[in-house]
Structures are given as C-alpha cells and as structure tokens.
C-alpha cells in the first residue's frame, strides 16, 4: 500500500520580493502609452453626430426657397394719407384714443387689422373722432425655443419701417402675409421681402435690423404690457379703459362713441376718400380666442 502525499504549498513571497514586483508593475504601466481623450469612441461618435447635424442645417438653409415680392399678398386697403405719425394713426387732438396691444403673429390680431380696423379708420380715425396707438405685445414667439423670435423680429421690422415713415404700411403688409405661428412666416428673408413690398429702402432697413436696438425695445414694451396685466392679444384700451366687448366694427364703434361723450371730432388737414370696403362696414366680427 502506498501512502498519499499532499503537494507542497509554494513558499510565500518575501516583503522584498513583493516590493520588487510592485515596482516592476508600475514601470510597465508607465511605459504603456495612454489613449488620447479625443480618440475615445464616445468623443468620436459625438463629433460625428455634430458634423452630420451641421451639414443637415446648412443644406436646409441653402436649399430654402427665397421669398420674392411677387409671392406676397398685398393689403386689401391702403393706409389713408396724412394720418400716420410713427406708430400713431390719426390726429393727436382726437377725443378718443384706442391703444392696441398686438402681435404680428397673432391670428386674432390679424383678423382685427385686416377686417375690423379699416372700417374703424374710415368712420372714426379719418374723421378726427379717434386715433389708434400701436403697442407691441410680442408673446407668440415665446411658444418655441428659437434664436429667431418671429414675433419680436417682425415687430422690430415694423419699428425700422417707422424710421422711414412707413410703419402702417409695414403693419398692413405683415398682417396680410400671416401664414401661421412660428413656422417661418416672418423669417429673416421673408421679412426683408415684405419690407421691400411695403416700399422701404432695403439698405436702410438692413442696417436697422442688424442692430439689436429695436428688438430690445420690443421686448421691453412687451414686458411693460405684462406688468399692466396684458396677457392676451389683441388687447384694446379706449381712453384708458380696458375694452371687453366684441372685436367687431359695431362693438368697438359703439365704445368709441360712448368714450367721446358727445365731443366733436378734431379737425384734420384733409380726409382721404374711404374705400368701398371700408365705407360698407362689412368686416366680419371676431372675438378674442
């Protein structure tokens, strides 16, 4: 019978041997080159995605069709001559002042400008009974996150037009060419085409729009409106009183007559002939949504 034997355990490394092995491992790691951070797969994938995204954006911008003046819709009614003073329309001596807080992207504001204001201008502004004062309440662009706020930029474009004495022409062309909110109706290219159609000197317009001044003033006035409690557009004040009636020719007209309180219209230099559409007072009434 043979006796079984256990295998002998390897001898334990001495402290000196362990230190020597540790130093050898450290020297090996030091000789092994580290991969640069920019060669990391994550970094490579991220950079590739950014390049592809930039290429897509550049392609979209380069292939976007240019807006021509011929593709725009002209206003149905021309601005009466001799009534405009900056963003005011009508004589300052009129017994009634209508403050309109509006956004060029707002559909209800467009309805007011295209269908209700022309008869009101014919019946009350041109006759010296009322004047209209426009204020910016550029809210609609805040619904999306974009470097180009179409509400702010269109309002700035109108202020640039005011520098050339053409605010109300630009006002009417902008409202005549609404196509939706925050979808490019008032892109930089389209705003310039609208400015050209409204009769602006485009070189002066370009210089004006390149400055951040008017965009800043639009935001400032919008904030002032918010402080006054204006949180929807259009909002009207008639002789300082908040108007709560229907946004219709009849409703606003009755409010103008009531605010005048029997006062006589202010004299004006000349009264332009009313267009047939304005004289009929046939604009369809609308309400603020």
C-alpha positions in Angstrom: 0.0 0.0 0.0 1.4 3.4 -1.0 0.8 6.4 1.2 -0.8 9.6 -0.4 1.1 12.8 -0.1 -0.1 16.3 -0.2 1.5 18.7 -2.7 3.8 21.2 -1.0 2.4 24.8 -1.0 4.5 27.4 -2.8 6.7 29.4 -0.5 5.3 32.9 0.5 7.0 35.8 -1.2 9.1 37.9 1.0 8.4 41.6 1.6 11.4 42.5 -0.6 10.1 40.3 -3.5 6.6 41.9 -3.2 8.0 45.4 -3.4 10.2 44.5 -6.4 7.1 43.0 -8.2 5.1 46.2 -7.4 7.9 48.5 -8.8 8.1 46.3 -11.9 4.3 46.6 -12.5 4.4 50.4 -12.1 7.3 50.7 -14.6 5.3 48.6 -17.1 2.2 50.8 -16.7 4.4 53.9 -17.1 5.8 52.6 -20.4 2.3 51.8 -21.7 1.0 54.9 -23.7 -2.4 56.2 -22.7 -5.0 56.7 -25.5 -5.7 60.4 -26.1 -9.1 61.6 -24.9 -10.0 62.7 -28.4 -9.6 59.1 -29.6 -12.3 57.9 -27.3 -15.2 56.2 -29.1 -17.8 58.4 -27.3 -16.0 61.6 -28.4 -15.7 60.3 -32.0 -19.4 59.5 -32.2 -20.4 62.8 -30.6 -18.2 64.8 -33.1 -19.6 62.8 -36.0 -23.2 63.5 -34.9 -22.5 67.2 -34.7 -20.9 67.3 -38.1 -23.9 65.5 -39.6 -26.3 67.8 -37.8 -24.5 70.9 -39.0 -24.5 69.6 -42.6 -28.3 69.0 -42.5 -28.9 72.5 -41.2 -26.6 74.0 -43.8 -28.3 72.1 -46.5 -31.8 73.2 -45.3 -30.7 76.8 -45.3 -29.0 76.7 -48.7 -32.0 75.0 -50.4 -34.7 77.0 -48.7 -36.6 78.8 -51.4 -36.2 82.6 -51.4 -39.2 84.7 -50.9 -40.0 87.1 -53.7 -42.1 90.2 -53.5 -44.4 88.7 -56.2 -45.3 85.8 -53.9 -46.7 88.1 -51.1 -50.3 89.2 -50.6 -50.8 92.9 -50.7 -53.1 94.5 -48.1 -56.7 94.9 -49.2 -56.9 98.5 -48.1 -54.2 101.2 -48.4 -53.2 103.3 -45.4 -55.0 106.7 -45.6 -52.7 109.5 -46.5 -51.8 112.2 -44.0 -52.9 110.3 -40.8 -49.7 108.4 -39.8 -47.3 109.7 -37.2 -44.9 106.9 -36.3 -46.9 104.2 -34.6 -49.9 106.5 -34.2 -52.7 106.8 -36.7 -54.9 109.9 -36.6 -54.8 113.4 -35.1 -53.4 113.8 -31.6 -56.4 116.1 -30.9 -58.9 113.4 -31.4 -61.3 113.0 -28.4 -60.8 109.2 -28.3 -57.5 107.2 -28.2 -57.5 103.5 -28.9 -54.4 101.7 -27.6 -53.9 98.5 -29.4 -51.6 95.8 -27.9 -50.8 93.4 -30.6 -48.5 90.7 -32.0 -47.9 90.4 -35.7 -48.0 86.6 -35.5 -51.4 86.5 -33.6 -54.2 85.3 -35.8 -56.9 87.3 -33.9 -54.7 90.4 -34.3 -54.5 89.7 -38.0 -58.3 89.5 -38.2 -58.6 92.8 -36.3 -56.1 94.5 -38.6 -57.5 93.2 -41.9 -61.2 93.2 -41.3 -62.1 95.5 -38.4 -59.6 98.3 -38.4 -60.2 99.5 -42.0 -63.9 100.4 -41.4 -63.0 101.9 -38.0 -60.3 104.0 -39.6 -62.7 105.2 -42.3 -65.5 106.0 -39.9 -63.7 107.3 -36.9 -60.0 108.0 -37.5 -60.2 109.7 -40.8 -63.0 111.9 -39.5 -60.9 113.1 -36.4 -63.0 111.3 -33.8 -60.4 108.7 -32.8 -56.7 107.9 -33.2 -55.0 104.5 -32.9 -51.8 103.9 -31.0 -50.0 100.6 -31.6 -48.1 98.8 -28.9 -46.0 95.6 -29.0 -47.2 92.5 -27.1 -44.9 90.0 -28.8 -45.9 86.9 -27.0 -46.3 84.2 -29.7 -42.6 83.7 -30.3 -42.2 82.6 -26.7 -44.0 79.3 -27.5 -40.9 77.9 -29.1 -37.2 77.9 -28.4 -35.5 79.7 -31.3 -32.8 82.2 -31.7 -35.0 84.0 -34.2 -38.2 85.1 -32.4 -40.7 85.8 -35.2 -42.9 88.0 -33.0 -40.0 90.1 -31.8 -38.3 90.4 -35.2 -41.5 91.3 -37.1 -42.2 94.0 -34.5 -38.6 95.2 -34.8 -39.1 95.3 -38.6 -42.2 97.4 -38.2 -40.2 99.9 -36.0 -37.5 100.0 -38.7 -40.3 100.9 -41.1 -41.4 103.6 -38.7 -38.0 105.3 -39.1 -38.8 105.6 -42.8 -42.3 106.9 -42.1 -43.9 103.6 -43.2 -44.9 101.9 -40.0 -48.6 101.5 -41.0 -47.7 100.3 -44.5 -45.4 97.6 -42.9 -48.1 96.9 -40.3 -50.6 96.1 -43.1 -48.2 94.1 -45.2 -47.2 92.0 -42.2 -50.8 91.2 -41.2 -51.7 90.5 -44.9 -49.0 87.8 -45.0 -49.5 85.8 -41.9 -49.3 82.0 -42.7 -49.1 80.6 -39.1 -47.3 80.9 -35.9 -43.6 80.2 -35.6 -43.4 78.4 -39.0 -41.2 80.9 -40.9 -43.9 83.4 -41.9 -41.6 86.1 -40.6 -38.2 84.5 -41.3 -35.3 87.0 -42.0 -35.6 86.5 -45.7 -39.4 86.9 -45.8 -39.4 89.9 -43.6 -37.0 91.6 -45.9 -39.2 90.8 -48.9 -42.2 92.2 -47.0 -40.2 95.4 -46.2 -39.4 95.8 -49.9 -43.0 95.3 -50.9 -44.1 97.9 -48.3 -41.8 100.4 -50.0 -38.9 100.6 -47.6 -35.4 101.5 -48.5 -33.9 98.0 -48.1 -30.4 99.2 -47.4 -31.6 101.4 -44.5 -33.8 98.5 -43.4 -30.9 96.1 -43.4 -28.8 98.4 -41.3 -31.7 98.9 -38.9 -32.4 95.2 -38.5 -28.7 94.4 -37.9 -28.8 96.5 -34.8 -30.3 94.8 -31.6 -31.8 98.1 -30.5 -35.4 97.7 -31.7 -35.6 94.0 -30.8 -34.7 95.1 -27.3 -37.3 97.9 -27.3 -39.9 95.3 -28.4 -39.1 93.0 -25.6 -39.1 96.0 -23.2 -42.6 97.2 -24.3 -43.9 93.6 -24.2 -42.7 93.4 -20.6 -44.4 96.7 -19.7 -47.6 95.3 -21.1 -47.3 92.2 -19.0 -46.8 94.4 -16.0 -50.1 96.1 -16.9 -51.8 92.7 -16.9 -51.9 92.3 -20.7 -51.6 88.5 -21.2 -53.5 88.1 -24.5 -53.7 89.7 -27.9 -55.2 91.8 -29.2 -55.9 93.9 -26.1 -57.6 97.3 -26.5 -57.9 100.3 -24.2 -60.3 103.0 -25.2 -59.5 106.3 -23.5 -57.6 104.3 -20.9 -60.4 101.9 -20.2 -59.9 98.2 -20.9 -62.2 97.2 -23.7 -64.1 93.9 -23.0 -66.6 93.9 -25.9 -66.5 92.0 -29.2 -63.7 92.7 -31.6 -66.1 93.9 -34.2 -66.8 97.1 -36.1 -70.1 97.6 -34.3 -68.8 96.8 -30.8 -65.7 99.0 -31.0 -67.5 101.7 -32.8 -70.1 101.9 -30.1 -67.4 102.1 -27.5 -65.7 105.0 -29.4 -69.0 106.9 -29.5 -69.5 106.3 -25.8 -66.0 107.4 -24.9 -66.3 110.6 -27.0 -69.3 111.6 -24.8 -70.7 113.9 -27.4 -67.3 115.6 -28.1 -66.8 116.9 -31.6 -64.3 115.4 -33.9 -60.9 117.1 -34.1 -60.2 119.0 -37.3 -57.8 117.3 -39.7 -55.9 118.7 -42.7 -57.6 116.5 -45.3 -59.8 113.5 -45.3 -58.8 110.8 -47.7 -61.6 109.1 -49.7 -62.8 105.9 -48.0 -62.5 102.7 -49.9 -65.7 100.9 -50.8 -64.9 98.0 -48.4 -64.2 100.4 -45.5 -67.3 102.5 -46.2 -69.5 99.5 -46.2 -68.5 98.5 -42.6 -69.0 94.9 -43.7 -66.0 93.3 -41.9 -66.9 90.2 -40.1 -66.9 90.5 -36.3 -64.5 88.3 -34.3 -63.8 87.6 -30.7 -60.5 87.1 -28.9 -60.0 83.4 -28.6 
